[in-house]
Each structure stands twice: as structure tokens, then as C-alpha cells.
């Protein structure tokens, strides 16, 4: 692009996150309108060559490497420790640091020029970014061996155009420095073949993502592998919710003592952090649900994750729903809740079971289940769990509405009491340590207040029996932000479906256009052929016309000759007739002479 060339010439370079908005597809195309973000090159960067810096290169290879780093951003969790073994000169680390909330990035290279440039250009102002030099590529193994086991959350191996046995040895070795639930992100040339790649990957990693690049300049697979979080051998260390060791051991989000496999919390459970790969999630859920401990916290967590997948489906499968109800009913039996996390999942699963019954239309069982949920003390876990209790109370009130208005109002009043109870605890129960608060704590408080507002609105609507309308339930539901959110989601889904239909229609129109263009080209070709044939016919007609004229002239000549022949014939006929007349006269004369001779002879005969 001309603009980029001008920017580079005046000591500007791309912003590390420019591909997030711009996209690699448009980098080498002519566009009418685009926003390009550049940043000034520091004055002290001029002492080192820019040859390998992807942010100051126009080549397809540079843009492709930046695209690989940009594609990696969504697999990095808050406070992750990252080991970058990729083919980069520091720009990749800048992309990772600017585009995520990671804590540490360690970049390793055997090229001392690259390391020197990366240190000089990309370490300053980026806390936790560090670049290390090794003597040669084989030194990576020694670097990994020097690292602590399970020290990193993410390891990157991007940009390699060739992989050999040494590369695969490194690939297997790095598993030991990745924490359970951590990821390895790599690009592998397509020439290796799928079966060979899987034979190396699957023994140590669960496949989370596999994407084939269709660019001729970059024929590779972009692969994300996850180290299984289903392990009891690695002590759990919290990094996502907090990084400082100031949270008490009995805090309600202390997962080490609560789970058999504590690493599943962020790999499988935590929204916005867990894997979005459906097949991997299903594989993890299946492993936990098939575990013998069907009363453990891991089982409850897995049931909740799986359950919401089932009931939130566009068309829930009846057999899956029935199996879910069976499992939830077994899990929510009245058993001792011996730890805080067990309380969390017991209440959550009871609430989920109630939603399942509502979805099936079994309102009696839904009422009984939600009443059981309402009786639990949510504060024995955390005020965050109050959302399930208050929402249960609101739904119970709606279920009671037409049979017992007083019962409905008492349940909505109870909902307000639960909200008040939730906010009676110290604020630290909501947001944790104020120096490093839980990011979701006050959001949950806001949700609880929203539910309390819905309960208050229901009480206001029913305070005067004369004000009650036939659409009362709809009024109550529509007041909630969750209803509005669901409505927006459904509208978005509808728009998405309509967009998909429009895209299909546009594709059909495009195909039709292509067909018409082909037909038009064929018609033009046929028309050209017809014109050639017509031209040939015209020439032939002209030749025929000349032939016709020649024939006509010859015919006229023939007619003249025929007429002349007729005259000659006529003359000949006359001449013949005259000859016949002459002959007849001669014959008569001969006869007369013969008769006279006969008469003379007779006269001369003696008597």
C-alpha cells in the first residue's frame, strides 16, 4: 500500500493491533476507505536493522506472521505467562502484550541481532516482557529444561516454514512447562500431512482448534492444543481472578480444596475464559460426567455447563433434556453439603433443574424444585449466588399468580428480603480484596439489584387488584434486563439467520449472474459465428448472383442461337419441301418419259 510505504519512509510503523480492525485480507488490496493506525518509531531504534520487524514490512510473510499472533489473542487468559519460541523479532510479543492482559512474555531466539533489536525496541514500557538469547536452535531444549515445571500458561511456536525431528522433540518437551488447561499454539506446514501431525499431537494435547490457511503464501495449519485440565497431580495456582497471595484460603473462590480437578474452573467453567471449542468442551464434560463420583463438585460444575448448552439450544433435544433432568435430580438429592463449592453447585443445579421442568411444561415439578432451591442459605457460599435464589422466588410468584395472588406477592416480597440479605454482608464478600477486586463481583451485584427491581415491579403491578391486566406475566418478564437481553439475542439470531439467507441469496444471484455472463459470452460467441456464417452466405449469395447473371446471359445467347437455328431449320424445311416438289416433278417427268419410251417401243414393234 502506498500509504504504508510513505509512513515507513517517515519513520512510522504499524500499531501492533492494526490487524484486529483492518484484517489481513485487505492489506494487499486496493480499498476506497480504511483506517490505518501507525506509531512513531523511537529515535534510538535506528541503530538496529528493521529487516525482521513485521510492523515495518510490506511483504505477505510479515503480514501473515502478524496475523498468526493476532489470531492467538483469543486463547490467552488474563495474567497468563507466555513462552514465545516463534520466528519473530519482538513485534509478536508487542501484539500479545497490547492485545491481552497477560502478565509475562518470554521471547527466545538464537539470532543475537533479533534479540538485541527486540530488547531495544519492545521491552521498554512493557512490564513483564523479556527476550533471551540462546547459542543455537538446539539450545531451546536447555532453556526449557531450566524452566520450572508448569510455569507457563501458553507456549507459541509460530512462523516455522520447516519442522524436523528436533522441532518435534521440542514440541513434546514443552508440555512439561505448561500448566493444566494451558495451551500450545503452533503453525505446522501442510506438507507434513494430517495423520503425521495428529500422531505427534494427540498423545500429549487435546485439540482445541485446527485451521487450514488457504493462502498460497502461507500453506500451514494453525493449531491450538490444550494440556488436559483433568489432573490431580499439579497443585492449583490461581492467576485469572487474582495474582497476589492476599486472598484467604477459605475464600469461596478457592478451587484447590473444592475440586478433584481444580484446573477445570477456567478451562471449562468460567464464562469468557473457558474454551469455546464445542468438541473439546464435550470431551471434557463427558470425562467428568462419566466419573464415578456423581456427587462431587466437578460433576455439579459439568452438569451446569452441559445443562445450559442443552436448554439454550435453538431446538432442545427431548432425549438430552430427559437425561439431563435424570442426572440433575440425582445430584440434587438431599445430601450433606460439606464445602462451599458444593453449596454453589447444589443450588445452581436445583435452579437449572427448575428451568428444565419449565421448558418441558411440567409446572408442578418446576414449582417443587424451585421451592427447594429457595430454602437454601446462599450466603453459606457467597452473595453472588443470591441471583439464583431471587430469580427462583420471582418465577415461583409467577407460577402462583392465577391460583393464589397472596402467595405470589409473598414470594416477591421474599425476593426483596433475599436481595436485602445479600447486601447486608461486607462489601469484600462481593468484590474480594479492594486492591485487586474480582472483576465479576459488582456485576453480579448489579444483576441481583435488577432482579430485585423486577420483584418490586411485580408487587407494584399487583398492589391494586383493579390495576391487574391480562398481560401481567408478560409485563413482569419484559421488565427484566434478562428478558430484554434474550429479546436482543433472539433478534440478533433472527438477523443472523436473515443475513445468512441474504448471503445465500446473494450467492445464488452471483451464481446466476455468472451463469448469465457465461450464457452471454456463449451468445456473443454464437453471434460472432453467425455473423461469420452470414458474411460467408452473403459472399456465396453474391457469387450465386453473379452465376445467375452469367446463366441468364448464356440463356439469352442460347435463345438467340435457338432462334437462329429455328430460322435455319425453317429454311431447310422449305428447301426440303422445294426439293420434294422438284423430286416429284422429276419423278413425273421420268414417268412421262418412260411412258413415251414405252409407247415408242410399242410403235416400232412389228405387227
C-alpha positions as CSV (number, residue, x, y, z in Angstrom):
1,X,0.0,0.0,0.0
2,X,1.3,3.4,-0.9
3,X,0.3,5.0,2.4
4,X,2.2,2.4,4.4
5,X,5.3,2.9,2.2
6,X,5.1,6.6,2.9
7,X,4.6,6.0,6.6
8,X,7.6,3.6,6.9
9,X,9.8,6.1,5.0
10,X,9.0,8.8,7.5
11,X,9.9,6.5,10.5
12,X,6.4,5.3,11.4
13,X,5.4,1.7,11.9
14,X,2.1,-0.2,12.2
15,X,0.4,-0.3,15.5
16,X,0.7,-3.9,17.0
17,X,-3.1,-4.3,16.9
18,X,-3.8,-2.9,13.4
19,X,-4.9,-6.3,12.1
20,X,-7.7,-6.6,14.7
21,X,-9.6,-3.9,12.9
22,X,-8.1,-3.9,9.5
23,X,-7.7,-7.6,8.7
24,X,-5.0,-9.2,6.6
25,X,-7.4,-9.7,3.7
26,X,-7.3,-6.0,2.9
27,X,-3.7,-5.3,3.5
28,X,-2.6,-6.1,-0.1
29,X,-5.8,-5.0,-1.8
30,X,-6.9,-1.6,-3.0
31,X,-9.7,-0.2,-0.8
32,X,-11.6,3.1,-1.0
33,X,-11.8,3.8,2.7
34,X,-9.8,2.4,5.6
35,X,-8.4,3.5,8.9
36,X,-4.7,2.8,9.4
37,X,-3.1,3.2,12.8
38,X,0.7,3.9,13.0
39,X,3.0,4.8,15.8
40,X,6.2,6.8,15.7
41,X,9.5,4.8,15.6
42,X,11.6,5.7,18.7
43,X,14.8,7.7,17.8
44,X,17.0,5.0,19.3
45,X,15.6,2.3,17.1
46,X,17.6,3.4,14.1
47,X,20.8,1.7,15.2
48,X,19.4,-1.7,14.5
49,X,18.2,-3.1,11.2
50,X,14.4,-3.3,10.7
51,X,14.9,-6.3,8.4
52,X,12.8,-8.7,10.5
53,X,10.4,-6.4,12.1
54,X,6.9,-7.4,10.9
55,X,5.5,-4.0,11.8
56,X,7.7,-2.3,9.3
57,X,7.5,-4.8,6.4
58,X,5.1,-4.9,3.4
59,X,5.7,-8.5,2.5
60,X,3.0,-11.1,2.6
61,X,5.1,-13.2,5.0
62,X,5.3,-10.3,7.6
63,X,1.6,-9.7,7.5
64,X,1.0,-13.5,7.8
65,X,3.2,-13.7,10.9
66,X,1.3,-10.8,12.5
67,X,-2.0,-12.5,11.6
68,X,-0.8,-15.6,13.4
69,X,-0.1,-13.6,16.6
70,X,-3.4,-11.7,16.3
71,X,-5.3,-15.0,15.9
72,X,-3.6,-16.1,19.1
73,X,-5.0,-13.3,21.3
74,X,-8.4,-15.0,22.0
75,X,-6.6,-18.1,23.5
76,X,-4.8,-16.0,26.2
77,X,-6.4,-15.6,29.6
78,X,-5.9,-12.7,32.0
79,X,-2.5,-12.9,33.8
80,X,-1.2,-15.7,31.6
81,X,2.5,-16.5,31.5
82,X,3.6,-16.8,27.8
83,X,6.7,-18.5,26.4
84,X,7.3,-17.4,22.8
85,X,9.6,-19.7,20.8
86,X,8.4,-18.2,17.5
87,X,10.2,-16.8,14.5
88,X,9.8,-13.1,15.4
89,X,11.9,-10.1,16.2
90,X,9.7,-8.8,19.1
91,X,6.7,-7.5,17.2
92,X,4.8,-10.6,18.1
93,X,5.4,-10.0,21.8
94,X,4.1,-6.4,21.3
95,X,0.9,-7.8,19.7
96,X,0.4,-10.2,22.7
97,X,1.1,-7.6,25.3
98,X,-1.1,-4.9,23.8
99,X,-3.9,-7.2,22.9
100,X,-4.3,-9.2,26.2
101,X,-4.0,-8.8,30.0
102,X,-1.1,-11.4,30.2
103,X,1.4,-11.0,33.0
104,X,4.7,-12.2,31.4
105,X,6.1,-12.8,27.9
106,X,9.4,-14.5,27.5
107,X,10.7,-14.5,23.9
108,X,13.6,-16.8,22.9
109,X,15.8,-16.6,19.8
110,X,19.2,-17.9,18.6
111,X,19.7,-14.7,16.5
112,X,21.6,-12.2,18.7
113,X,20.6,-9.4,16.3
114,X,17.0,-10.2,16.7
115,X,17.2,-10.3,20.5
116,X,19.2,-7.1,20.6
117,X,16.6,-5.3,18.4
118,X,13.7,-6.8,20.4
119,X,15.2,-5.7,23.7
120,X,15.9,-2.2,22.4
121,X,12.5,-1.8,20.7
122,X,9.9,-3.8,22.5
123,X,10.9,-4.3,26.2
124,X,10.7,-0.6,27.3
125,X,7.3,0.3,28.6
126,X,6.0,-3.3,28.6
127,X,6.2,-4.7,32.0
128,X,6.9,-8.4,32.1
129,X,8.2,-8.6,28.5
130,X,11.7,-10.2,28.3
131,X,13.8,-11.6,25.4
132,X,16.5,-14.2,25.8
133,X,19.4,-15.2,23.5
134,X,20.4,-18.9,23.0
135,X,23.5,-20.1,21.1
136,X,21.6,-22.1,18.6
137,X,18.2,-23.7,18.0
138,X,19.2,-26.8,19.9
139,X,19.6,-24.5,22.9
140,X,15.8,-24.3,23.2
141,X,15.8,-27.7,24.9
142,X,18.3,-26.4,27.6
143,X,16.2,-23.3,28.1
144,X,13.1,-25.4,28.6
145,X,14.9,-27.8,31.0
146,X,15.9,-24.8,33.1
147,X,12.3,-23.6,33.4
148,X,10.1,-24.7,36.3
149,X,7.6,-27.3,35.6
150,X,4.1,-26.0,34.8
151,X,5.4,-22.4,34.8
152,X,3.6,-21.2,31.6
153,X,0.0,-21.0,30.5
154,X,0.7,-20.6,26.8
155,X,3.6,-21.6,24.5
156,X,3.9,-20.3,21.0
157,X,5.6,-21.9,18.1
158,X,4.7,-19.8,15.1
159,X,6.2,-19.0,11.7
160,X,8.3,-22.1,11.2
161,X,8.4,-23.0,7.5
162,X,10.0,-26.4,8.2
163,X,9.8,-28.8,11.0
164,X,12.2,-31.7,11.7
165,X,12.6,-34.3,14.4
166,X,14.4,-31.8,16.7
167,X,11.4,-29.5,16.3
168,X,9.0,-32.3,17.3
169,X,11.3,-33.2,20.3
170,X,11.0,-29.6,21.5
171,X,7.2,-29.7,20.9
172,X,6.9,-32.8,23.2
173,X,9.3,-31.3,25.7
174,X,7.4,-28.0,26.2
175,X,4.3,-29.9,27.6
176,X,6.2,-30.1,30.9
177,X,6.4,-26.3,31.3
178,X,2.6,-25.8,30.5
179,X,0.1,-25.7,33.3
180,X,-3.0,-28.0,33.1
181,X,-5.6,-26.3,30.9
182,X,-2.8,-24.3,29.3
183,X,-2.3,-24.2,25.5
184,X,0.4,-24.6,22.9
185,X,-0.2,-22.6,19.7
186,X,1.7,-23.6,16.6
187,X,1.8,-23.4,12.8
188,X,2.8,-26.5,11.0
189,X,3.4,-26.8,7.2
190,X,0.6,-28.6,5.4
191,X,3.2,-30.7,3.7
192,X,3.6,-32.7,6.9
193,X,0.2,-34.3,6.5
194,X,-2.8,-34.5,8.9
195,X,-2.1,-38.1,10.2
196,X,1.5,-37.4,11.0
197,X,0.6,-34.2,12.9
198,X,-2.1,-36.0,14.9
199,X,0.3,-38.8,15.8
200,X,2.6,-36.2,17.4
201,X,-0.2,-34.0,19.0
202,X,-2.8,-36.3,20.4
203,X,-0.7,-38.2,23.0
204,X,0.0,-35.0,24.9
205,X,-2.6,-32.4,23.8
206,X,-6.3,-32.2,23.4
207,X,-7.1,-30.5,20.0
208,X,-8.9,-27.2,20.7
209,X,-8.6,-25.5,17.3
210,X,-7.4,-26.6,13.8
211,X,-7.5,-24.2,10.9
212,X,-6.1,-24.6,7.4
213,X,-4.6,-21.5,5.8
214,X,-5.9,-21.1,2.2
215,X,-3.2,-18.5,1.3
216,X,-0.7,-19.7,-1.2
217,X,2.0,-17.6,0.6
218,X,1.3,-19.5,3.8
219,X,0.4,-23.1,3.3
220,X,0.2,-24.2,7.0
221,X,-2.1,-25.4,9.7
222,X,-2.8,-23.1,12.7
223,X,-3.3,-25.5,15.6
224,X,-4.2,-25.0,19.3
225,X,-3.6,-27.8,21.7
226,X,-4.7,-27.9,25.3
227,X,-2.9,-29.8,28.1
228,X,-5.7,-31.7,29.9
229,X,-7.0,-30.0,33.0
230,X,-8.2,-33.3,34.3
231,X,-5.3,-33.9,36.7
232,X,-4.8,-34.2,40.4
233,X,-1.0,-34.2,40.3
234,X,-0.4,-30.4,39.8
235,X,-1.1,-28.1,42.7
236,X,-3.6,-25.4,41.7
237,X,-2.5,-21.8,41.5
238,X,-4.9,-19.0,40.8
239,X,-3.9,-16.5,38.2
240,X,-7.0,-15.5,36.4
241,X,-9.1,-14.0,39.2
242,X,-6.2,-12.6,41.1
243,X,-2.4,-12.8,41.1
244,X,-1.5,-11.6,44.7
245,X,-1.4,-14.1,47.6
246,X,-3.6,-12.0,49.7
247,X,-6.9,-14.0,49.4
248,X,-7.7,-16.2,52.4
249,X,-7.5,-20.0,51.9
250,X,-11.2,-20.4,52.8
251,X,-12.4,-17.8,50.3
252,X,-15.4,-19.0,48.4
253,X,-13.4,-19.0,45.1
254,X,-10.6,-21.2,46.5
255,X,-10.7,-24.0,44.0
256,X,-7.8,-26.2,45.2
257,X,-9.7,-27.7,48.1
258,X,-13.1,-27.7,46.4
259,X,-12.5,-29.7,43.2
260,X,-11.0,-33.0,42.3
261,X,-9.7,-31.3,39.1
262,X,-9.4,-27.6,40.1
263,X,-8.0,-26.7,36.7
264,X,-11.4,-27.2,35.0
265,X,-12.6,-24.0,36.6
266,X,-11.1,-21.8,33.9
267,X,-10.7,-24.4,31.2
268,X,-14.4,-25.4,31.3
269,X,-16.5,-23.3,33.6
270,X,-15.6,-19.6,33.8
271,X,-17.5,-17.7,31.2
272,X,-15.4,-15.5,28.9
273,X,-12.3,-17.6,29.8
274,X,-13.2,-21.2,29.2
275,X,-12.7,-22.9,25.8
276,X,-15.2,-22.0,23.2
277,X,-14.4,-25.2,21.2
278,X,-17.6,-27.3,21.3
279,X,-15.9,-30.6,20.7
280,X,-13.2,-30.1,23.3
281,X,-15.8,-28.9,25.8
282,X,-17.9,-32.0,25.1
283,X,-14.9,-34.2,25.5
284,X,-14.1,-32.7,28.9
285,X,-17.7,-32.8,30.1
286,X,-18.0,-36.5,29.1
287,X,-14.9,-37.4,31.0
288,X,-16.2,-35.7,34.2
289,X,-19.8,-36.9,34.0
290,X,-18.7,-40.5,33.4
291,X,-16.6,-40.3,36.6
292,X,-17.7,-42.5,39.4
293,X,-18.2,-39.5,41.9
294,X,-21.6,-38.3,40.9
295,X,-21.9,-36.1,44.0
296,X,-18.7,-34.3,43.6
297,X,-18.3,-30.6,42.9
298,X,-16.6,-31.4,39.5
299,X,-19.7,-33.3,38.5
300,X,-22.0,-30.5,39.5
301,X,-20.0,-28.0,37.6
302,X,-20.0,-30.2,34.5
303,X,-23.8,-30.7,34.8
304,X,-24.4,-26.9,34.9
305,X,-22.2,-26.3,31.8
306,X,-23.7,-29.1,29.9
307,X,-27.3,-28.2,31.1
308,X,-27.2,-24.7,29.9
309,X,-25.9,-25.9,26.5
310,X,-28.9,-28.2,26.3
311,X,-31.7,-25.7,27.3
312,X,-30.2,-22.8,25.4
313,X,-30.1,-24.7,22.1
314,X,-32.4,-23.3,19.5
315,X,-34.3,-26.6,19.4
316,X,-33.5,-28.5,22.6
317,X,-33.3,-32.3,22.1
318,X,-36.0,-34.0,24.2
319,X,-33.9,-37.1,24.9
320,X,-30.9,-34.9,26.0
321,X,-33.3,-32.9,28.2
322,X,-34.7,-36.0,29.9
323,X,-31.2,-37.4,30.5
324,X,-30.2,-34.0,32.0
325,X,-33.3,-34.0,34.3
326,X,-32.4,-37.5,35.5
327,X,-28.8,-36.5,36.3
328,X,-29.8,-33.2,37.9
329,X,-32.4,-35.0,40.1
330,X,-29.8,-37.5,41.3
331,X,-27.2,-34.8,42.0
332,X,-29.6,-32.5,43.9
333,X,-30.8,-35.1,46.4
334,X,-30.7,-34.0,50.0
335,X,-27.1,-34.9,50.9
336,X,-24.7,-33.1,53.3
337,X,-23.1,-30.1,51.6
338,X,-19.6,-30.3,53.1
339,X,-17.9,-27.4,51.3
340,X,-18.8,-24.0,49.9
341,X,-18.3,-25.0,46.3
342,X,-20.7,-28.0,46.9
343,X,-23.3,-25.4,48.1
344,X,-22.7,-23.4,44.9
345,X,-23.3,-26.3,42.5
346,X,-26.2,-27.8,44.5
347,X,-28.1,-24.5,44.4
348,X,-27.1,-23.9,40.7
349,X,-28.2,-27.4,39.7
350,X,-31.5,-27.1,41.6
351,X,-32.2,-23.8,39.7
352,X,-31.2,-25.4,36.4
353,X,-33.5,-28.4,37.1
354,X,-36.4,-26.0,37.7
355,X,-35.7,-24.4,34.3
356,X,-35.7,-27.8,32.7
357,X,-39.1,-28.6,34.1
358,X,-40.4,-25.2,32.9
359,X,-39.1,-25.9,29.5
360,X,-40.9,-29.2,29.4
361,X,-44.1,-27.6,30.7
362,X,-44.2,-29.6,33.9
363,X,-45.1,-26.6,36.2
364,X,-45.8,-28.7,39.3
365,X,-42.3,-30.2,39.3
366,X,-40.8,-26.8,38.5
367,X,-42.6,-25.3,41.5
368,X,-41.4,-28.0,43.9
369,X,-37.8,-27.8,42.6
370,X,-37.6,-24.0,42.8
371,X,-39.1,-24.1,46.3
372,X,-36.3,-26.5,47.3
373,X,-33.8,-24.0,45.8
374,X,-35.4,-21.1,47.7
375,X,-34.9,-22.9,51.1
376,X,-31.1,-23.0,50.8
377,X,-28.8,-20.4,52.5
378,X,-26.9,-18.9,49.6
379,X,-24.7,-16.8,51.9
380,X,-23.0,-20.1,53.1
381,X,-21.3,-19.8,49.7
382,X,-21.4,-16.2,48.6
383,X,-23.8,-13.3,48.0
384,X,-23.2,-13.9,44.2
385,X,-25.4,-17.0,44.5
386,X,-28.3,-14.8,45.5
387,X,-29.2,-14.3,41.9
388,X,-30.4,-17.9,41.6
389,X,-32.4,-17.6,44.8
390,X,-34.1,-14.3,43.9
391,X,-34.8,-15.5,40.3
392,X,-36.4,-18.7,41.8
393,X,-38.6,-16.6,44.0
394,X,-39.7,-14.4,41.1
395,X,-40.6,-17.5,39.0
396,X,-42.4,-19.1,41.9
397,X,-44.5,-16.0,42.2
398,X,-45.4,-16.1,38.6
399,X,-46.3,-19.8,38.8
400,X,-48.6,-19.0,41.8
401,X,-50.1,-15.9,40.2
402,X,-53.5,-17.1,39.0
403,X,-54.1,-19.7,41.7
404,X,-53.1,-17.6,44.8
405,X,-52.4,-13.9,44.4
406,X,-51.4,-13.5,48.0
407,X,-48.9,-16.4,47.7
408,X,-47.4,-14.8,44.6
409,X,-47.0,-11.4,46.4
410,X,-45.4,-13.1,49.4
411,X,-42.9,-14.8,47.2
412,X,-42.0,-11.5,45.5
413,X,-41.7,-9.9,49.0
414,X,-39.3,-12.8,49.9
415,X,-37.3,-12.0,46.8
416,X,-36.8,-8.4,48.1
417,X,-35.8,-9.8,51.5
418,X,-33.2,-12.0,49.9
419,X,-31.8,-9.0,48.0
420,X,-31.6,-7.1,51.2
421,X,-29.9,-10.1,52.9
422,X,-27.4,-10.3,50.1
423,X,-26.4,-6.7,50.6
424,X,-26.1,-7.0,54.3
425,X,-22.7,-8.7,54.1
426,X,-19.4,-6.8,54.0
427,X,-18.6,-5.5,50.5
428,X,-15.5,-7.6,50.5
429,X,-17.8,-10.6,50.1
430,X,-18.9,-9.1,46.8
431,X,-15.6,-7.9,45.3
432,X,-12.9,-9.6,47.2
433,X,-9.8,-7.6,48.0
434,X,-10.2,-4.0,47.2
435,X,-6.6,-3.7,45.9
436,X,-7.3,-6.5,43.3
437,X,-11.1,-6.9,43.2
438,X,-13.0,-9.7,41.5
439,X,-13.9,-8.4,38.1
440,X,-17.4,-10.1,38.1
441,X,-18.3,-9.2,41.7
442,X,-20.1,-5.9,41.3
443,X,-21.6,-7.1,38.0
444,X,-23.3,-9.9,39.9
445,X,-24.5,-7.3,42.5
446,X,-25.9,-5.2,39.7
447,X,-27.7,-8.3,38.3
448,X,-29.2,-9.0,41.8
449,X,-30.4,-5.4,42.0
450,X,-32.0,-5.8,38.6
451,X,-33.8,-8.9,39.8
452,X,-34.9,-7.1,42.9
453,X,-36.3,-4.3,40.7
454,X,-38.3,-6.9,38.8
455,X,-39.8,-8.3,42.0
456,X,-40.6,-4.8,43.1
457,X,-42.3,-4.1,39.8
458,X,-44.4,-7.3,40.1
459,X,-45.5,-6.1,43.6
460,X,-46.3,-2.6,42.2
461,X,-48.4,-4.1,39.4
462,X,-50.4,-6.3,41.8
463,X,-50.8,-3.8,44.7
464,X,-54.3,-2.8,43.4
465,X,-56.4,-5.7,42.1
466,X,-58.2,-3.3,39.8
467,X,-55.0,-2.4,38.0
468,X,-54.1,-6.0,37.1
469,X,-54.1,-6.6,33.3
470,X,-54.5,-9.8,31.4
471,X,-50.9,-9.5,30.2
472,X,-49.5,-9.2,33.7
473,X,-47.0,-12.1,33.3
474,X,-45.7,-10.5,30.1
475,X,-45.3,-7.2,31.8
476,X,-43.2,-8.8,34.6
477,X,-41.0,-10.6,32.2
478,X,-40.5,-7.7,29.9
479,X,-39.3,-5.5,32.8
480,X,-36.2,-7.6,33.4
481,X,-33.0,-6.9,31.7
482,X,-32.5,-10.6,31.1
483,X,-35.7,-10.6,29.0
484,X,-34.5,-7.6,27.0
485,X,-31.2,-9.3,26.6
486,X,-32.8,-12.5,25.4
487,X,-35.0,-10.5,23.1
488,X,-31.9,-8.8,21.7
489,X,-30.2,-12.2,21.3
490,X,-33.3,-13.6,19.5
491,X,-33.4,-10.6,17.3
492,X,-29.7,-10.9,16.6
493,X,-30.2,-14.6,15.9
494,X,-33.1,-13.7,13.5
495,X,-30.9,-11.0,11.9
496,X,-28.1,-13.5,11.7
497,X,-30.4,-16.1,10.0
498,X,-31.8,-13.4,7.7
499,X,-28.2,-12.3,6.9
500,X,-27.3,-15.9,6.2
501,X,-30.3,-16.2,3.9
502,X,-29.4,-13.0,2.2
503,X,-25.8,-14.2,1.8
504,X,-27.2,-17.4,0.3
505,X,-29.5,-15.4,-1.9
506,X,-26.6,-13.1,-2.9
507,X,-24.5,-16.2,-3.7
508,X,-27.4,-17.5,-5.8
509,X,-27.6,-14.2,-7.6
510,X,-23.9,-14.2,-8.0
511,X,-24.1,-17.7,-9.4
512,X,-27.0,-16.6,-11.7
513,X,-25.0,-13.6,-12.8
514,X,-22.0,-15.8,-13.6
515,X,-24.3,-18.2,-15.5
516,X,-25.9,-15.3,-17.4
517,X,-22.5,-13.9,-18.1
518,X,-21.4,-17.3,-19.4
519,X,-24.5,-17.6,-21.5
520,X,-23.9,-14.0,-22.7
521,X,-20.4,-14.9,-23.7
522,X,-21.6,-18.0,-25.4
523,X,-24.3,-16.0,-27.1
524,X,-21.7,-13.5,-28.2
525,X,-19.6,-16.3,-29.5
526,X,-22.5,-17.8,-31.3
527,X,-23.4,-14.4,-32.6
528,X,-19.9,-14.0,-33.9
529,X,-20.1,-17.4,-35.5
530,X,-23.5,-16.5,-37.0
531,X,-22.1,-13.2,-38.3
532,X,-19.2,-15.1,-39.9
533,X,-21.6,-17.6,-41.4
534,X,-23.9,-14.7,-42.6
535,X,-20.9,-13.0,-44.1
536,X,-20.0,-16.2,-45.9
537,X,-23.6,-16.6,-47.0
538,X,-23.6,-13.1,-48.4
539,X,-20.4,-13.8,-50.3
540,X,-22.0,-17.0,-51.5
541,X,-25.2,-15.2,-52.5
542,X,-23.1,-12.6,-54.4
543,X,-21.3,-15.4,-56.2
544,X,-24.7,-17.0,-56.9
545,X,-26.0,-13.7,-58.2
546,X,-23.0,-13.5,-60.5
547,X,-23.6,-17.0,-61.5
548,X,-27.3,-16.3,-62.1
549,X,-26.4,-13.3,-64.3
550,X,-23.9,-15.4,-66.2
551,X,-26.5,-18.1,-66.7
552,X,-29.1,-15.6,-67.8
553,X,-26.7,-14.1,-70.3
554,X,-25.9,-17.5,-71.5
555,X,-29.6,-18.2,-71.7
556,X,-30.1,-15.2,-73.8
557,X,-27.3,-16.2,-76.0
558,X,-28.8,-19.7,-76.2
559,X,-32.2,-18.2,-77.1
560,X,-30.7,-16.2,-80.0
561,X,-28.8,-19.3,-81.2
562,X,-32.0,-21.3,-80.9
563,X,-33.9,-18.7,-82.8
564,X,-31.2,-18.7,-85.5
565,X,-31.4,-22.5,-85.6
566,X,-35.2,-22.3,-85.9
567,X,-34.8,-20.0,-88.9
568,X,-32.3,-22.2,-90.5
569,X,-34.5,-25.2,-89.8
570,X,-37.4,-23.4,-91.3
571,X,-35.4,-22.5,-94.3
572,X,-34.1,-26.1,-94.5
573,X,-37.7,-27.4,-94.3
574,X,-38.7,-25.0,-97.1
575,X,-35.8,-26.1,-99.2
576,X,-36.6,-29.8,-98.5
577,X,-40.2,-29.1,-99.5
578,X,-38.9,-27.5,-102.6
579,X,-36.6,-30.5,-103.2
580,X,-39.6,-32.8,-102.6
581,X,-41.6,-30.8,-105.2
582,X,-38.7,-30.9,-107.6
583,X,-38.3,-34.6,-107.0
584,X,-42.0,-35.2,-107.6
585,X,-41.8,-33.2,-110.8
586,X,-38.7,-35.2,-111.8
587,X,-40.5,-38.4,-111.0
588,X,-43.5,-37.4,-113.1
589,X,-41.2,-36.4,-115.9
590,X,-39.4,-39.7,-115.7
591,X,-42.7,-41.5,-115.7
592,X,-43.8,-39.5,-118.7
593,X,-40.5,-40.2,-120.5
594,X,-40.8,-43.9,-119.6
595,X,-44.3,-43.9,-120.9
596,X,-43.3,-42.2,-124.1
597,X,-40.4,-44.6,-124.5
598,X,-42.8,-47.4,-123.9
599,X,-45.1,-46.1,-126.4
600,X,-42.3,-45.6,-129.0
601,X,-41.2,-49.2,-128.4
602,X,-44.7,-50.4,-128.9
603,X,-44.9,-48.5,-132.1
604,X,-41.7,-49.9,-133.5
605,X,-42.6,-53.5,-132.8
606,X,-43.6,-55.4,-136.0
607,X,-47.2,-56.0,-136.3
